[in-house]
Amino acid sequence: MSPVSILLIGFAMSTDAFAAAIGKGAAMRKPVFRDALRAGIIFGVIEAITPIIGWLLGRAALQYVEAFDHWIAFGLLAALGLHMIYNGVRPDSGEEDDPSQHHGFWKLALTGFATSIDAMAVGIGLAFMDVHIGVMAAVIGLCTLTMVTAGIMLGRVLGSMVGKRAEIIGGVILVIIGSTILYEHLHGVA
């Protein structure tokens, strides 16, 4: 997998966390950089661990699915991408976060875990490819740290305006990467 693809996956995996961070930043009264960095670290660490867990699960099943692994990788990435696009275009439920909510460690960790489920699924797909999971996890974690920190700081200014668009772009990137993997395997490019 090329470094560009690895970086694109890292940013695609961090878009839902970015969208959540914008919401958190909008809900906080006056977020300062220290608060944004703290949230970025929490989200980044969780987002880096989940693809490793998925990769380990995928590696355990590798011998059973090696003949059609490219279809699994494509299916997972395409399904996650389409889900992200759907979440980006569906109308809001109208429920607003209570600005007085506490943004403590466990609340941030729970939100970070909820936005990292897709990274676990990507980790499963990566188990069927020749990619160093440590590098991939580090890139996903660093991209998430950066995006969440920026999202918290931008949240006050941008509100929910950018959050949905970021998730749509991340979904499109995942569908394109999944399609590229499938094309390369079916046409012997890889």
VENUR-V75380 format. One line per field, one symbol per residue. phi: phi as a letter, one per 40 degrees, with the letter a starting at -180 (. if undefined). psi: psi as a letter, one per 40 degrees, with the letter a starting at -180 (. if undefined). burial: + if it has 9 or more other C-alpha atoms within 8 Angstrom, else -. A space follows every 10 residues. Layout:
BEGIN
phi: ???
psi: ???
burial: ???
END
This chain:
BEGIN
phi: .cdccccccd cccccccccc ccccccccca cbddcccdcc cccccccccc cccccccccc cdccbdcbcc ccdccccccc cccccdccbc cccgccccdc ccbcdccccc cccccbdccc ccdcccccbc accccccccc ccccdcccdc ccccdcccfc dcdccccccc cccccccccc ccccccbgcc
psi: hidddddddd dddedddddd dddddddicg hidddddddd dddddddddd dddddddddd edddeddfdd dddddddddd ddddddddei iieehihhde ihfidddddd ddddeedddd dddddddeig ihdddddddd dddddddddd ddddddddbe dddddddddd dddddddddd ddddddefd.
burial: ----++++++ ++++++++++ ++++++++-- +----+++++ ++++++++++ +++++++++- -+------++ -+++++++++ ++++++++-- ---------- ------+++- +++-++++++ ++++++++-- --+--+++++ ++++++++++ ++++++-+++ -+++++++++ +++++++++- +++++-----
END
